[in-house]
C-alpha cells in the first residue's frame, strides 16, 4: 500500500511538470495569531521520511502564504493552498492534481516535526529553519545555469588565502546539515567562521538541487559525480581570478573529499584538506557498511548488485528491501562514484595535502585516513581524538554520538581547526 502511495505522488508531480499546471493557490488561510506567524516566517529544509528513501523538501513561509519545493521530482516553489499556525501547531496543505496533501506538525524554536498525509497514508517529516547568513553572496556559471555560494571574508586588508568548502553526500547543505536528519549541527558553518577569525576566507555552497541551488537540478538518473567535481572546480577558478585572494585551496568533507581531490588536480588548487574522506573505492565501503547492518540473505543480494554496478552495468531487477538503496535512478550516480579510486586520485596531487579524521567517526574510520596518507606519504595526517563525523567532540556511546548531529551549539572538536589553520598558514 505504501509503495502505491509513493508511485501516485511521483506521477502527480510528473504530470504537474509536464502539463505546466498553474500553481496558484485555490485559497489562502491567514493565521490570526500574528506573533506566531512572524516566528514561523523563513525557509525550512528537511525531508519526508518515506520507507528506505527519505524525500528532501524545502518549505518557505511568509506572513500569509507559503511554497514547497521537492527538487528530486522537479517541483519548485509550488504554492501551498493553506498555511495556518495556532500556537505551536502548524498546518500546511497543497492541492496537486486534484489530491490534497497535508503537513501537520509542532514547532519548537527552529525545528518542525510532524506527519505528512496523502490518500490516507501517513509518514513523518522533519524541517529545520535556515539561519541568517553572514557573508557575501556570489555566483558562478556552471552546467545548466548558475550556482550560488556564500563568501566569508576576514576583517582587515587582504589578500587572504581562500578555501572552497565542499559538503558531504546526499542533501547536505553548505552548513553541513543533512535534510535526511532532524536537527542541524552547523559543522561547516563553524569551520568557515573559525577560518575568518584566523585571517582565512572561505566559500561554501549548497549542492545543485538543494537549498539555495534547489532550482539547479536535473533528474536523479542524470546526476554524476563529475557534475559535483565541475561545480567545485568553477569556484576555485573564480577565486583564482580575484585579487582579494592570495592562494586558493579546497576543504572536502566526507564525499566532498573525493570530489575535492579530483577538482584540486583539475584546476591546480594550491592546497587540499581531506576531512573524513574515504580511502577505499566505494564498492568496498558499501559492502562494509551493508555487511554490518543486513541479514545474510539480503547481504548476499546487495553484494551481488554492488559487484555488477562496479563493472559499469546497471541492475534491472532489484530484490524487495533493496529498492531504496539501489533504485534504477540512483544507479548511474553510484557507478560514477565507483569509477574514482581515492587512493589513485590523492597520489596524483603534487600540492600540500592535510588528511584529518576523528577516532569516533561512525561513518568513516581512521583506516581510511591512514590509507590516504600511505598513498601520499608527504601528506600530513592528523587523527583528532573524540571527533565524530560532524566534527564534534563525541562520547563513545553510539546514541550519544548521534545526538551531537542535531546540536548546533556544540563547538567543533578540539584540535580540528588548530590543525587546519596551521596547515593553511604554513602553505
C-alpha positions as CSV (number, residue, x, y, z in Angstrom):
1,X,0.0,0.0,0.0
2,X,2.8,2.4,0.8
3,X,4.5,1.7,-2.5
4,X,1.3,2.5,-4.4
5,X,1.1,5.8,-2.4
6,X,4.6,6.8,-3.4
7,X,4.0,5.9,-7.0
8,X,0.9,8.1,-7.0
9,X,2.9,11.1,-5.7
10,X,5.6,10.6,-8.3
11,X,3.0,10.5,-11.1
12,X,1.2,13.6,-9.7
13,X,4.4,15.7,-9.7
14,X,5.4,14.4,-13.1
15,X,2.1,15.4,-14.6
16,X,2.3,18.8,-13.0
17,X,5.7,19.5,-14.5
18,X,4.7,18.2,-18.0
19,X,1.4,20.0,-18.3
20,X,2.5,23.2,-16.8
21,X,-0.4,23.2,-14.3
22,X,-0.9,26.5,-12.5
23,X,0.5,26.6,-9.0
24,X,-1.8,29.4,-7.9
25,X,-3.4,28.8,-4.5
26,X,-7.0,27.9,-4.5
27,X,-7.3,29.5,-1.1
28,X,-5.3,31.4,1.4
29,X,-5.8,31.0,5.1
30,X,-4.2,33.6,7.2
31,X,-3.1,32.9,10.7
32,X,-4.9,35.0,13.3
33,X,-2.0,34.7,15.8
34,X,0.3,37.3,14.2
35,X,3.2,36.7,16.6
36,X,3.2,33.0,15.9
37,X,3.1,33.6,12.1
38,X,6.0,36.0,12.3
39,X,8.1,33.5,14.2
40,X,7.4,30.9,11.5
41,X,8.5,33.0,8.6
42,X,11.5,31.9,6.8
43,X,12.8,28.9,4.7
44,X,12.7,25.4,6.2
45,X,14.7,22.5,4.9
46,X,14.1,18.8,5.7
47,X,12.6,15.6,4.4
48,X,9.5,13.4,4.3
49,X,10.7,10.1,5.9
50,X,9.5,7.6,3.2
51,X,10.5,4.0,3.9
52,X,14.0,3.4,2.7
53,X,14.0,6.7,0.7
54,X,13.7,10.0,2.6
55,X,12.5,12.7,0.3
56,X,14.2,16.1,0.7
57,X,11.8,19.1,0.7
58,X,12.0,22.9,1.2
59,X,9.1,25.0,2.6
60,X,9.1,28.8,2.6
61,X,6.6,30.7,4.7
62,X,5.8,34.4,4.7
63,X,3.2,36.4,6.6
64,X,0.2,34.8,4.9
65,X,1.3,32.2,2.4
66,X,3.9,29.6,1.6
67,X,5.5,27.5,-1.1
68,X,7.0,24.0,-1.3
69,X,9.9,22.6,-3.4
70,X,10.6,18.9,-4.0
71,X,13.8,19.1,-6.1
72,X,14.2,15.4,-6.7
73,X,10.8,15.5,-8.5
74,X,11.2,18.8,-10.4
75,X,8.7,20.7,-8.2
76,X,9.9,24.2,-7.3
77,X,8.2,26.9,-5.3
78,X,4.7,25.4,-5.7
79,X,2.1,27.5,-3.8
80,X,0.6,26.0,-0.7
81,X,-3.2,26.3,-0.6
82,X,-3.3,26.6,3.2
83,X,-0.8,27.9,5.8
84,X,-2.2,28.1,9.4
85,X,-0.5,28.5,12.7
86,X,-2.2,28.0,16.1
87,X,0.3,28.4,18.9
88,X,3.0,25.8,18.3
89,X,0.9,23.8,15.9
90,X,1.3,24.2,12.1
91,X,-0.9,23.1,9.3
92,X,0.1,23.2,5.6
93,X,-1.9,22.0,2.7
94,X,-1.3,21.7,-1.1
95,X,-3.6,20.6,-3.9
96,X,-1.8,18.5,-6.5
97,X,-3.6,17.1,-9.5
98,X,-6.9,17.0,-7.5
99,X,-5.4,15.5,-4.4
100,X,-5.0,17.2,-1.1
101,X,-1.6,16.7,0.6
102,X,-1.2,17.9,4.2
103,X,1.5,18.6,6.7
104,X,0.6,18.8,10.4
105,X,3.3,19.4,12.9
106,X,4.6,21.1,16.0
107,X,7.4,23.6,16.0
108,X,9.9,24.5,18.7
109,X,12.5,27.2,18.2
110,X,13.9,26.4,14.8
111,X,12.6,22.8,14.2
112,X,9.3,21.4,13.0
113,X,8.3,17.7,13.2
114,X,5.0,16.1,12.4
115,X,3.1,14.0,9.9
116,X,2.6,14.2,6.1
117,X,-0.6,12.8,4.8
118,X,-1.8,11.8,1.3
119,X,-4.6,9.5,0.3
120,X,-4.9,8.2,3.9
121,X,-1.2,7.3,4.1
122,X,1.0,9.0,6.7
123,X,4.7,9.5,7.0
124,X,6.8,11.5,9.5
125,X,8.6,14.7,8.3
126,X,11.2,17.0,9.9
127,X,12.1,20.6,9.0
128,X,14.9,22.9,10.2
129,X,14.8,26.7,9.8
130,X,17.7,28.2,7.8
131,X,19.7,30.6,9.9
132,X,20.8,34.1,9.0
133,X,23.7,34.3,6.6
134,X,26.9,36.2,7.4
135,X,28.8,36.8,4.2
136,X,28.7,37.9,0.6
137,X,26.5,36.1,-1.9
138,X,28.4,35.1,-5.1
139,X,27.5,33.1,-8.3
140,X,29.5,31.1,-10.8
141,X,28.4,29.8,-14.2
142,X,28.0,26.0,-14.2
143,X,26.4,23.3,-16.3
144,X,22.7,24.2,-16.5
145,X,22.8,27.7,-15.0
146,X,24.4,29.5,-12.1
147,X,25.5,28.1,-8.7
148,X,25.2,30.4,-5.7
149,X,27.6,30.4,-2.8
150,X,28.4,32.3,0.4
151,X,31.8,34.0,0.7
152,X,33.0,34.8,4.2
153,X,36.0,37.1,4.4
154,X,38.1,38.1,7.4
155,X,38.2,41.7,8.6
156,X,41.1,43.8,7.5
157,X,43.1,44.2,4.3
158,X,43.9,41.3,2.1
159,X,44.8,39.5,0.1
160,X,43.7,36.4,2.1
161,X,44.1,32.7,1.4
162,X,40.7,31.2,0.5
163,X,39.3,27.7,1.0
164,X,36.5,26.2,-1.0
165,X,34.5,24.1,1.4
166,X,32.7,21.0,-0.1
167,X,30.0,19.3,1.8
168,X,29.3,15.5,2.1
169,X,26.9,13.1,0.4
170,X,23.2,13.4,-0.1
171,X,21.2,16.6,0.6
172,X,23.9,18.1,2.9
173,X,23.9,21.8,2.7
174,X,26.7,24.4,2.9
175,X,26.5,24.5,6.7
176,X,27.0,20.7,7.0
177,X,23.3,19.9,7.8
178,X,21.6,16.9,6.1
179,X,18.0,17.1,5.0
180,X,17.7,13.5,5.9
181,X,18.2,14.1,9.6
182,X,16.2,16.0,12.2
183,X,18.0,19.0,13.6
184,X,21.3,20.5,12.5
185,X,24.9,20.6,13.6
186,X,26.3,23.6,11.6
187,X,29.7,22.0,11.4
188,X,30.8,23.6,8.1
189,X,29.4,26.9,9.1
190,X,31.5,26.8,12.2
191,X,34.6,25.9,10.1
192,X,34.0,29.0,7.9
193,X,33.5,31.3,10.9
194,X,36.7,30.0,12.6
195,X,38.7,30.4,9.4
196,X,37.6,34.0,9.1
197,X,38.7,34.8,12.6
198,X,42.2,33.4,11.7
199,X,42.5,35.6,8.6
200,X,41.3,32.9,6.1
201,X,38.4,33.5,3.6
202,X,36.1,30.7,2.5
203,X,33.4,29.9,0.0
204,X,30.8,27.2,0.8
205,X,27.7,26.3,-1.2
206,X,24.6,24.2,-1.3
207,X,24.9,21.5,-4.0
208,X,22.8,21.6,-7.1
209,X,19.2,20.5,-6.3
210,X,19.1,21.6,-2.6
211,X,18.9,24.8,-0.6
212,X,20.0,28.0,-2.4
213,X,20.6,25.9,-5.5
214,X,17.4,23.9,-5.5
215,X,16.3,25.2,-8.9
216,X,19.6,24.0,-10.5
217,X,18.6,20.4,-10.7
218,X,18.4,17.5,-13.1
219,X,16.6,14.2,-13.0
220,X,18.2,11.8,-10.5
221,X,19.2,9.4,-13.2
222,X,21.2,12.1,-15.0
223,X,23.3,13.1,-12.0
224,X,27.0,12.0,-11.9
225,X,29.9,12.7,-9.5
226,X,31.5,14.6,-12.4
227,X,28.8,17.3,-12.1
228,X,29.9,18.0,-8.5
229,X,33.5,17.9,-9.5
230,X,32.9,20.5,-12.2
231,X,30.9,22.7,-9.7
232,X,33.7,22.7,-7.2
233,X,36.2,23.5,-9.9
234,X,34.3,26.6,-11.0
235,X,34.6,28.1,-7.5
236,X,38.3,27.5,-7.5
237,X,38.7,29.1,-10.9
238,X,36.6,32.1,-9.8
239,X,38.7,32.6,-6.7
240,X,42.0,32.3,-8.6
241,X,40.9,35.3,-10.8
242,X,40.0,37.5,-7.8
243,X,42.8,39.8,-6.5
244,X,41.3,39.6,-3.0
245,X,42.8,36.1,-2.5
246,X,46.4,35.1,-2.3
247,X,46.1,31.3,-2.6
248,X,43.1,29.0,-3.2
249,X,42.7,25.6,-1.6
250,X,39.9,23.1,-1.0
251,X,38.5,21.5,2.1
252,X,36.4,18.4,1.3
253,X,34.3,16.7,3.9
254,X,33.2,13.0,3.5
255,X,32.1,12.6,-0.1
256,X,33.4,16.1,-0.6
257,X,36.9,14.8,0.0
258,X,36.8,12.7,-3.2
259,X,35.1,15.5,-5.1
260,X,37.7,17.9,-3.8
261,X,40.8,15.9,-4.6
262,X,39.7,15.4,-8.2
263,X,38.9,19.1,-8.6
264,X,42.1,20.2,-7.0
265,X,44.2,18.4,-9.7
266,X,41.8,19.5,-12.4
267,X,42.1,23.3,-11.7
268,X,45.5,23.5,-10.0
269,X,44.4,24.3,-6.5
270,X,47.2,25.4,-4.1
271,X,46.5,23.0,-1.3
272,X,44.0,20.3,-0.3
273,X,42.5,19.2,3.0
274,X,40.6,16.0,3.4
275,X,38.2,15.7,6.4
276,X,36.6,12.3,7.0
277,X,37.3,11.2,3.4
278,X,37.1,7.6,2.3
279,X,40.4,5.9,1.5
280,X,38.9,3.0,-0.4
281,X,36.8,2.6,-3.5
282,X,33.1,3.0,-3.0
283,X,32.2,-0.7,-3.7
284,X,34.4,-1.7,-0.7
285,X,33.0,0.9,1.6
286,X,29.4,0.0,0.6
287,X,30.0,-3.7,1.3
288,X,31.5,-2.9,4.7
289,X,28.5,-0.7,5.6
290,X,25.9,-3.1,4.3
291,X,27.6,-6.1,5.9
292,X,27.2,-4.6,9.3
293,X,23.5,-3.9,9.1
294,X,21.9,-6.6,6.9
295,X,20.8,-10.2,7.3
296,X,22.9,-12.7,5.4
297,X,20.4,-13.4,2.6
298,X,19.8,-9.8,1.8
299,X,23.5,-9.0,2.2
300,X,24.4,-11.6,-0.5
301,X,21.9,-10.0,-2.9
302,X,23.2,-6.5,-2.1
303,X,26.8,-7.5,-2.6
304,X,25.9,-9.0,-6.0
305,X,24.4,-5.7,-7.0
306,X,27.4,-3.8,-5.9
307,X,29.7,-6.1,-7.9
308,X,27.6,-5.6,-11.1
309,X,27.5,-1.8,-10.7
310,X,31.3,-1.9,-10.2
311,X,31.6,-3.3,-13.7
312,X,29.5,-0.3,-15.1
313,X,26.4,-2.4,-15.8
314,X,23.0,-1.4,-14.4
315,X,20.9,-3.8,-12.4
316,X,17.3,-4.1,-13.8
317,X,15.7,-6.3,-11.1
318,X,16.2,-5.2,-7.5
319,X,15.1,-7.6,-4.7
320,X,12.4,-6.4,-2.3
321,X,14.0,-4.5,0.6
322,X,16.8,-3.0,-1.6
323,X,14.8,-0.7,-3.9
324,X,15.5,2.4,-1.9
325,X,19.2,1.9,-1.9
326,X,19.7,0.6,-5.4
327,X,16.7,2.1,-7.3
328,X,17.3,2.4,-11.0
329,X,17.5,6.2,-10.9
330,X,20.4,6.3,-8.5
331,X,22.5,3.6,-10.1
332,X,24.2,5.9,-12.6
333,X,25.5,8.1,-9.7
334,X,26.7,5.1,-7.7
335,X,28.6,3.8,-10.7
336,X,30.1,7.2,-11.4
337,X,31.4,7.2,-7.8
338,X,32.9,3.7,-8.1
339,X,34.8,4.8,-11.2
340,X,37.0,7.0,-9.0
341,X,39.6,5.5,-6.7
342,X,40.5,7.9,-3.9
343,X,43.9,6.3,-3.4
344,X,44.8,6.9,-7.1
345,X,43.4,10.4,-7.0
346,X,45.2,11.6,-4.0
347,X,48.5,10.1,-5.1
348,X,48.4,12.3,-8.2
349,X,48.3,15.5,-6.2
350,X,51.6,17.4,-6.2
351,X,50.4,20.1,-3.8
352,X,50.4,20.2,0.0
353,X,47.8,17.8,1.5
354,X,46.4,17.5,5.0
355,X,44.3,14.4,5.9
356,X,42.1,14.6,9.0
357,X,39.8,12.1,10.7
358,X,38.1,11.6,14.0
359,X,38.6,8.5,16.1
360,X,34.9,8.4,16.9
361,X,33.6,8.8,13.4
362,X,30.8,6.3,12.8
363,X,30.8,6.7,9.0
364,X,34.4,6.9,8.0
365,X,37.1,5.2,10.1
366,X,40.7,6.2,10.7
367,X,41.7,3.3,8.5
368,X,40.6,5.4,5.5
369,X,42.7,8.4,6.6
370,X,45.7,6.1,7.1
371,X,45.2,4.6,3.6
372,X,45.1,8.1,2.0
373,X,48.2,9.1,3.9
374,X,50.0,5.9,2.8
375,X,49.1,6.7,-0.8
376,X,50.6,10.2,-0.4
377,X,53.5,9.8,2.1
378,X,54.4,13.5,2.1
379,X,50.9,14.5,3.3
380,X,50.2,15.4,6.9
381,X,48.0,13.1,8.8
382,X,46.0,14.2,11.9
383,X,43.7,11.9,13.9
384,X,41.5,14.1,16.1
385,X,40.7,12.5,19.4
386,X,37.0,12.1,20.3
387,X,35.9,13.7,17.0
388,X,32.9,12.2,15.1
389,X,31.6,12.6,11.6
390,X,30.0,16.0,12.1
391,X,33.3,17.3,13.6
392,X,32.1,17.5,17.2
393,X,33.5,16.0,20.4
394,X,31.6,12.8,20.9
395,X,31.1,10.2,23.7
396,X,31.9,6.6,22.8
397,X,28.2,5.6,23.2
398,X,26.6,5.4,19.7
399,X,23.3,7.0,20.6
400,X,25.1,9.9,22.4
401,X,27.4,10.3,19.4
402,X,24.4,10.6,17.0
403,X,22.8,13.1,19.3
404,X,25.5,15.6,18.5
405,X,24.3,15.6,14.9
406,X,21.4,17.8,16.0
407,X,23.2,20.2,18.3
408,X,24.5,23.3,16.6
409,X,25.5,24.8,19.9
410,X,28.3,22.3,20.4
411,X,31.7,23.7,19.3
412,X,34.0,21.9,16.8
413,X,36.2,19.2,18.2
414,X,39.3,20.5,19.9
415,X,42.3,20.1,17.6
416,X,40.4,20.2,14.3
417,X,40.7,23.9,13.5
418,X,44.1,24.2,15.1
419,X,45.5,21.7,12.6
420,X,43.6,23.2,9.6
421,X,44.7,26.8,10.4
422,X,48.3,25.8,11.0
423,X,48.4,23.9,7.7
424,X,47.0,26.7,5.7
425,X,49.3,29.3,7.1
426,X,52.3,27.1,6.6
427,X,51.5,26.6,3.0
